Amino acid sequence: MNIDRCLGSLDEAITAAKTLGVDASAAVATRETTRTRLGFPSSAYVLALAGGTGVGKSTLLNAIAGENVSLAGARRPTTSDAVAWVPSSRGRELAGLLQWLGISEVRQHAGGALADVAVLDLPDFDSIALEHRDRVDELLPRVDAVVWIVDPEKYNDYVMHGRYLRQFAPRVRRQIVVLNRSDLLSLADTRRVAEDMRHQLQKYGAGTIDVVTTRAREGAAGIGELREWLESGVEAKRVVASRIAAEAHEAVRDLAADAGVLDGTAAPLIKPARRERALSSVAAGALAVIDVAGLERQAVAATRLAARRRGGGPLGLFTSAIIRLTGRARTSADPVDFLRRWQLRGSLAPAVEPLRELVTSTLASVPAPLRGTLVPSRRKRPASRCPRARCGRSSASPNMP
């Protein structure tokens, strides 16, 4: 995959969204995060253990490590900040990345089959401590892979499915769901819960994620499937690249959805025939107030009066003088004054209402983020900007022909 191309597409989408008035702040944040992550090249990727209170994240990490790496116990919440378990051979090259992640508690291991993985034990994302949840929300957009951990009591938890899986599953390529504490269930119930978990993942559009069962309290013997997944030999750089590509793709997709072009097409909001009908009504209403026929009579009379002044013999000059002296010229040959007095012939409402109705009825089909660019046109404008006042000033202008 071409990361530069993915990020270039994201740049283009952000520019287009800003032009349309769509809020692109989330996409901009995604772009900054992905570019910063690319600034920490390493031969290891960062894997987060994410889950709710009491599902056994720390116990699972200890089982993976074969030693006590993270504090596990009955007190909740146990993990107050993320703990990193990293291969000692990658310690130096991972130092900058861990600093960016804000990880201060680091445990090293010899490496072996997991030499290309740095594992983070995250705080509980449903913790009663708000700062713990905030810490999880801060770290998840920055990690490269995720192990989602549930147990028989919380496998169908809304926080897991409705908030985290729905948001992050499309943005992470290397991930797995672990049903821990399966020793609390019979074999048949374990299979039923795991199958139900797969059904829930499909419901939220994450059906490609594998589900494995573990019994972390039994140590290495209880995490065989997870260990096999961890040691599957996936290249770290590929994991990082796929994560960034997925993040950029989803950010572009979100912008497209907000702009109403998610399917790649931009259909007109207003059908041409409907638009033409509305414009015809606007034109008819405006012309009715102007009274084109009356204006034409005024213009013809003014032209004739000017012609009399320039010729027509003694009788013509005499007739022209009488018309001017009696004021008939001002009443029958003044197209400028005729336009100025348009208010006497009616209202602009018949011209404005078809357009207002068209905009109002169309707003319902406009994507919510774009409505802000249309709503101002429907707001009441100051009197100095209304058509009546503006038209009156224009007709009174001495520069008007």
N, C-alpha and C positions, 0 to 999 in steps of 0.2 A: 504494500500500500504506500501511496505517496503522501506523506504528512504535510509537505509544503502545499500540495494541491488542496488538501482538506482545509488547512488553515486559510489558504487563499480564498476558497469558497466562503468560509466564515466571514472573512473581511468584506467580501462583496455583499453578502447578505446583511451585514451590519450597516453598511453604507446605504443600501436600498431601504432598509427599515427606517433609518433616520430620515431619509428623504420623504417617506410616507407618513412620518410622525408616529411610527410604532416604537414603543419603549424597547430599546435594545440593551438596557443596562445589564441584564442577566447574561446575554451573549457576550458583551464586552468583558464581564468578569470571567466568563469561561475562557475567552481568548487569552486573557492575562494569565490565568492559572495554567493553561496548557503550554504556553510559551515559556513560562517560568520552569515548569516541570522538565521541558526539553533542555533547559540549561544545566541539568544535573545528570549527565550521562553516567551510566553505571551498568555493570554486568549482572545486577540484581534488581528485582522489582519488589515493590512494597505491597504486602498482602495484609488486609485488615480483617480481624475477627470482630464481627458486628452482631449485636443481639440485645435482647432485653434483660431485665434484672433476673438473676437466678437461673439462667439457661446453661451456665457452666462454661463461659468463654475462657476464664482463667484456668479452670481445671483442664479444659481441652488443650490449651497452650502448654500446660505442664506435661500433659500426656504426649504431645508432639515432641517436646524437648527432652522428655525422659528425666526431668528434674523440676524442682520448684523454681519457676521463672517469675510467675506472677502470683500475687497473694490471692488465695481462694478461701472462702469461708462462708458461714451462714449470715454474717452481718451484711446488710445491704444499705447503700451500695458499697461494694468492696473496692472496685477499681475506680479511683478518683481521677486518674490521668492515664493517658496511653503509655503502655510499656512496650518497648521494642526488643525483639529477639533477633539478632542479626549474626550472620557468619563473620567470624573474626577476620577472615581473609578479605572481606569487603568493607571492613570498618572504616578505613580511611576514605575510600571513594564514596561511602554513604554518609559521611559526616555532614556535608553541606545540605544534602537532601533531608536528613533528620532534623537539622537545625531549622530548615524552612518549614518542616512539619511541626516544629515546636516540641519535639520529643527530647526530654532531658533524662529519662530513665531508660538506660540501654543495657541489655544483657547479651553477651556474645557466646557463640557456640563454635564448635570445630568445623562445621560445614557439612561435609559429606554429601549426601544426596540432595540436601536442601541448601547448598552453597549459593544458589542464585535467588534465594527468597529472604526478605526481611519481613518478619511477622509482627504486626501491631495488635496488642490486646486493648481494644477501645473501651471507654466507659459505657455504661448502659444507656441506650438511646431512649429508654422510658424511665430514666432515673427520676426520683423525687427532687434531686438537686438540679436546678435549671442549668448551672454552669457545666454539668456533665453532658447534658443534651446538646448544649451549644458547642461543646468541644467535639462531639461526634459530627455535628453538622459542619463544623469547620474542616475536619479531617477527611471525611468521605469524598468530597470532590477532588481531593489531592492524591488519593491512593490509586494504585494500579490494578488491584484485584481485591475481591471480597469473598469471605466465607460468612454466609448468613446463618446464624445459629439460632435454632428454636428448640423447644422441648415439648413433650406431650401436652403441657398446659397452655403454651403460648404459640403453638404452631399456626394458629389461625388468628393471631393477634392483629387488630386493625393497624396499630402503629407500624408493625413490620410490613404488612401488605399495602395498606392505604397510603402510607407516607414514604417509607424508604424503598421498598421494592418497586413500587410504581414509578418513583422518581429516578432511582439509580440503576435499576436492572437494564434499561435500554442503553445506558451509558457505560456499562462495564462489560467487557468481553470475557474475561476470565473470572468466573464466579461459580459458587456451588452453595447449595442449601444443606445444612447438617441438622438432622433430627437427633439431638443429643438426649441423654438420659433415657434412652430406649429400654434400659434395664427395668424401668418402672412398668413396662407393658409386656404383655405376652407376645409371642412371635406373630400370631395372627393380628393382634391389635397394632403391632408395630408396622406390619405391611399395610394395614388399612389406613393408619394415620399418614404414612409416607405417600400412599396413593392419593389421599385427600389433599395433601400438600402439593402434589404435582398438579392436581386439578385446580387448586387455587392459583398456582403460578400461571397456568394457561389462561385463567380468567383475567389476570392482570397483564397478559401479554408477555409473560416471561417463561413460556413453556419449554424453552430450550435449556433451562438451567437444570442440572442434575440434582437429585436428592439422594443423600446417603444417610445411613444411621450410624450412631456412635454410642459408646458407653464409656465416656471419658474417665469415670471413676475407677475403671479397671486398668487404666494406664495404656501402654502401647497395644495391648491385646484387644482393646475395645475400640480402636480407631483405624482398623485395617483399610477400609474403603477410602477414608479421607487421606490416609498416608499415601495410598497408591495414587490418588489424584494429585497430591502435592509433589510427588516424585515423578510425575509423568513426563518430565524432560522438556517442558515448554521453554523456548528461548526467551530470556528476560526482555531483550530489546523488542521482540515481537509483542510481548504482553503490554509494554509501555506504549508502543506505537498504536496497537489496536484500541487501547483505552483512550488515547488522544483523538484518534479518528472517530470513535464512537461518540465522544463528547462533542466534537465539532459538528458531526452529523445531526445529533439531536438538537443542538443549539440552532442550527440552520432550519431544522424542521419546525421548531417552536416559533421562530420568526415567520416562517411561511404560513403556519397556522394562524398566527395573529394577524397576518396581512390578508388572509382569506385565499391563499394560493397554494394550499398544501398539496393538491393533486397536480400541481405543475401548470395549471391553466388559470387564466384570469378572465372570467366571463364578465361582460358588462353588467353593472349593477342595475342599469335601467335599459329596458329593451328599446331599440331605435324607434319603433312605432309609437310607444308610449311617450318617449321624449319629444317626438315631433308634435304629438297632440298637445302636450303641455306648452311647448314653445309657440304653437299656433294660438293657443288661448292667451298667452302672455302678450303676444303681438297684437291680437285683436283688442284686448283690454286697453293697451297703451294707445293704440290708434283711435279708439273710441274717445278717449280723453283729449287727444290732440285735435280731433275733428279735421281730418285731412282735406275733406271737401271744403269746409269753411276756410281753412288756411289757404287753399288754392284760390278761392274767391278773393281773399284779402291780397294775395300776391298779384293777381291779375289787376285788381283795382289800383294797387300801388304803381304797377307798371304803366297803366294808362294815365294816371295822374302825372307821373314823371314825363310821359310823352307830351302831354298838353303843355307843360311848361316850356318845352323846347320848340314848339311849333304849333301849327294849326291855324295860322292867320289871326287877324284881330278878334274874330269871334271865339276862337279857341282860347286865346289869352284871356279874354273877358270871362269865359265860362270857368276856366281854371282858377281865376282870381276869386270868383264868387264861391266856389267849392272850398277854397282854402279859408276864406274869411268867415264862412258860416260854420266851420269845424267839421263839415262832412268828410273831409279828407282824413281826419284823425279817426273817425269812426268806421269808415268803409275801406280804408286803404292803409291799415297799420298792422301788418302780419306779426311784428315783434310784440306789440301789445296784446294781440290775439293769443299768442303763445303764453304770455305772462299770465293771462287770466284763465289758464286751463282748469284751476280749481273750481271755477263756476260751472264747468261742464260735467263734473262728476268726480269720482274717486279713483285712485290707482289700485284699490283692492281687487277688482276683477283681473288686473294684470299680475298682481303679486301672489294672490291666493293659489293659482295653479302651480306656481313654482314652489311655494311653501308646502303644499300638499304632496308634491312629488318628492321633496326632500324628506318630509316627515315619514311618509310611507316606506321610503327606501331605507331609512335608518335601521329598521328591524333586521334587514338582511346584510347589513354592514358588520364586519367583525368588530367586536367591542373595542379593541385597541385603536381602531381607525375612526370611531365615531367622534372622538374629540376634534378631529379636523373638519367635521361637518357641522357639529352642533353650534359653533360660534356663528355660523351663517343664519341660524334660526333665532338667535337672541335679539332682544329689542335693542336697537341702536339709538344713540343719542339723537336728540331732535335736530342737531346741526348736520347729522348725516342722513336723515330720512329723505326719501324721494321728494316729498312736497317742499321741504325747505330748500333742498339743493336745486330743484327745478326753478323755484321762485327766484333764488339768487342768480342763477344762470341767465334767466330771461331778463333780469334787471341790469345785467352787466352792460356798461357802456361800450364794451368791445364786441358785443353781439352784433352780427351783421343784420 
